[in-house]
């Protein structure tokens, strides 16, 4: 979202005033209002950051995620509920980089003085890629950062957070091993990846896949491909014999289908790239999303000849 702090505040003032007047009648406000007495109130931007906070915070933390499932963070616009949640927060967790750079304006509008944890500052960011969580080793580092931030904001809960973080870290390390095993099922010559936009670079680098193109040649979905870029991508898919291209859960797959039809590839199962999926879906949690992505990639790049889903 591109706007100045001043214009953002002017836009939000009347909405926030109305929200305050109608809060009781309409339920206007964030999930943090439902927090149990004594629970630390955490606001997280992306669905992944919120999931890490819930895993480590457990029952001691009430986590409000600003982005809903399957939302595209690149074009997200803050709501009055988001500003109120930030105003009430004890800790704010952001992913960092382009995916939630809109948070700065929201914090200014809320007036919050809550400490802020930027997860990108604690992980290994590959060439400025804001989708760092696609490498589970970064999720391990993010978990440690969340644990430290929660313990600082809620010292009596430090031991609880440490135990939860240790359990979750073990799960993430097992996930990393399982994904590597599954990708190993794909013949080396078929490990070529084409997705909606350049969001799986960290995943590809970790597991030995080659990203040969993207429908939107950018790390942001706000960019638009030109006709020439689409033609070039079709030629690349044909030249590299890419068997499948992958749409993402937060976008309409029509363009991907058209490119697949023109190139002779097929569209594989959707990937959870920018956001986790809704409750009950395979990608409702970070661990589930990486496992589902891996299963889709193995199936798509082997034409269904191999199946492998990382064990939770």
TORKOL-397565 format. One record per residue (C-alpha): x, y, z. Coordinates in steps of 0.05 Angstrom, whole numbers, padded with zeros to 5 digits, always signed. Each point is the difference from the previous one (the first is absolute). Example, Ala and Ser with C-alpha at 12.3 -4.5 7.8 and 13.67 -1.06 7.14 Angstrom:
2
+00246-00090+00156+00027+00069-00013
//
This chain:
312
+00000+00000+00000+00028+00067-00020-00024+00060+00040+00028+00051+00047-00008-00003+00075-00042+00064-00001-00049-00025-00052-00007-00067+00035-00017+00033+00066-00051+00045-00034-00033-00060-00032-00003-00039+00065-00023+00053+00049-00074+00000-00019-00001-00076-00006+00032-00009+00068-00049+00049+00031-00059-00038-00028+00031-00066+00022+00008+00026+00071-00074+00021+00003-00025-00066-00029+00049-00048+00033-00050-00029+00049-00056-00008-00049+00039-00025-00060+00059-00035+00030+00049+00047-00035+00070-00016+00024+00054-00052-00003+00006-00071+00026+00043+00027+00056-00063+00025+00035-00017-00072+00015+00065-00012+00036-00003-00036+00067+00018+00043+00060+00076+00001+00007+00015-00024-00070+00052+00039-00038-00030+00034-00060+00040-00013-00063-00015+00030-00069+00034-00033-00060-00002+00024-00072+00006-00061-00046-00034-00066+00010+00068-00034+00009+00022+00049+00054-00066-00011+00036+00008-00075-00003+00070+00003+00030-00027+00044+00056-00057-00049+00015+00046-00060+00000+00048+00033+00050-00051+00040+00039-00050-00055+00013-00052+00017+00052+00040+00058+00028-00006+00042-00063-00061+00026-00036+00022+00008-00072-00036+00045-00049+00022-00009-00072-00012+00061-00045+00001-00038-00066-00055-00052-00009+00013-00068-00033+00014+00001-00075+00008+00076+00001+00051+00033-00044+00045+00041+00046+00029+00041-00057-00064+00040-00011-00030-00003+00070-00032+00062+00028-00007+00008+00074-00069+00002+00033-00025+00036+00063+00002-00067+00036+00074-00007-00016+00016+00069+00029-00039-00014+00063+00035-00067+00009+00067+00034-00006-00020+00053+00050-00016-00055+00051+00060-00044-00015+00054-00021+00049+00044-00025-00056-00001+00011-00076+00032-00052-00046+00012+00015-00073+00031-00042-00054+00041+00057-00029+00014+00023-00070-00049+00016-00055-00054-00048+00023-00020+00043+00059+00034+00067-00008-00070+00030+00007+00005-00014+00074+00039+00064+00014-00058+00044-00019-00048-00043+00041+00045+00005+00061+00003+00076-00008-00075+00003-00005-00010-00043+00062+00049+00037+00045+00023-00066+00029+00065-00002+00040+00002-00076+00002+00067-00032-00015+00007-00025-00072+00034-00062-00024+00020-00001-00073+00013-00073-00017+00041+00015-00063+00053+00031+00046+00011-00068+00032+00001-00047-00060+00042-00010-00062-00032+00041-00055+00021-00024-00070+00016+00058-00046-00053+00044+00032-00055-00052-00009-00056+00018+00050-00027-00071-00005+00054-00026+00047-00047-00048+00036+00000-00047-00060+00065-00028+00029-00019-00038+00064+00069+00015+00028-00022+00073+00003-00064-00021+00035+00045-00030+00054+00036+00066+00008-00066+00038+00000-00026-00045+00055+00060+00016+00043-00011+00074-00011-00074-00006+00018+00018-00037+00063+00048+00054+00022-00050+00056-00015-00056-00034+00037+00044-00014+00060+00022+00073+00001-00072+00024-00002-00025-00052+00050+00058-00022+00045-00042-00047+00043-00016-00040-00062+00072-00009-00023+00005-00074+00019-00066-00015-00034+00022+00035-00064+00067-00036+00002-00033-00069+00004-00049+00016-00056+00056+00027-00044+00041-00062+00011-00057-00045-00020-00016+00041-00061+00073+00004-00021+00004-00076+00001-00061-00002-00046+00031+00051-00047+00066-00037-00004-00037-00065-00015-00040+00037-00054+00065+00024-00032+00027-00071-00003-00065-00027-00029-00004+00053-00054+00071-00015-00022-00017-00074-00003-00062+00014-00043+00034+00047-00048+00053-00054-00008-00055-00042-00033-00001+00048-00059+00051-00017-00055+00053+00054-00001-00016+00021-00071-00073+00013+00018+00013+00046+00060-00022+00063-00036-00050+00047+00032-00048+00051-00030-00049+00035+00047-00047+00059+00001+00054+00048+00025+00070-00006+00027-00020-00023+00069+00034-00068+00007+00072+00020-00011+00020-00017+00071-00034-00068-00005+00033-00015-00067+00068+00020+00026-00007-00044+00061-00022-00063-00037+00036+00004-00067-00055+00023-00047+00011+00048-00058-00048+00058-00006-00002+00010-00076-00056+00052-00002-00062+00030+00031-00066+00024-00029+00012+00066+00036+00075+00012-00006+00004+00034+00068+00000-00016+00074-00064+00040+00005-00067-00018-00030-00013+00074-00013+00043-00004-00062-00031-00019-00067+00033-00042-00055+00005+00030-00069-00021-00039-00062+00073-00008-00018+00016-00028+00069-00057-00050-00005+00024-00023-00068+00071-00007+00027-00026-00041+00059-00038-00047-00047+00064-00009-00041+00040-00014+00064-00050-00052+00024+00003-00035-00068+00076+00004-00004+00010-00026+00071-00054-00053-00008-00034+00024+00064-00057-00049+00013-00041+00044+00046-00008+00071+00022-00029+00018+00068-00053+00052+00017-00003+00028+00070-00057-00004+00048-00008+00076+00006-00009+00015-00075-00047-00018-00056+00033-00055-00042-00029+00020-00067+00065+00028-00028+00039-00061+00024-00051-00045-00036+00006+00040-00064+00076-00005+00002-00003-00074+00014-00047-00010-00059+00046+00039-00046+00064-00035+00023-00025-00071+00007+00012-00002+00075-00054-00012+00051-00020+00039+00062+00020-00035+00063-00035+00003+00067+00000+00070+00030+00057+00022+00044-00003+00038+00065+00050+00055-00017-00019+00067+00032-00052-00024+00050-00024-00061+00037-00066-00032-00017-00066+00002+00039-00014-00043+00060-00011-00072-00021+00043+00006-00063+00066-00036-00011+00035+00067+00006-00033+00026+00063+00066-00002+00038+00071+00016-00020+00021-00073+00006-00061-00023-00039+00012+00051-00055+00072-00021-00012-00021-00073+00000-00057+00013-00048+00045+00041-00046+00051-00056-00002-00052-00053-00016-00027+00044-00056+00070+00013-00029+00019-00073+00001-00064-00021-00034+00002+00057-00051+00073-00006-00020-00003-00076-00008-00067+00000-00036-00031-00040+00056+00053-00055-00006+00024+00014+00071-00038+00019+00063+00031+00024+00064-00029+00041+00057+00045+00019+00058-00023-00032+00065-00021+00052+00053
//
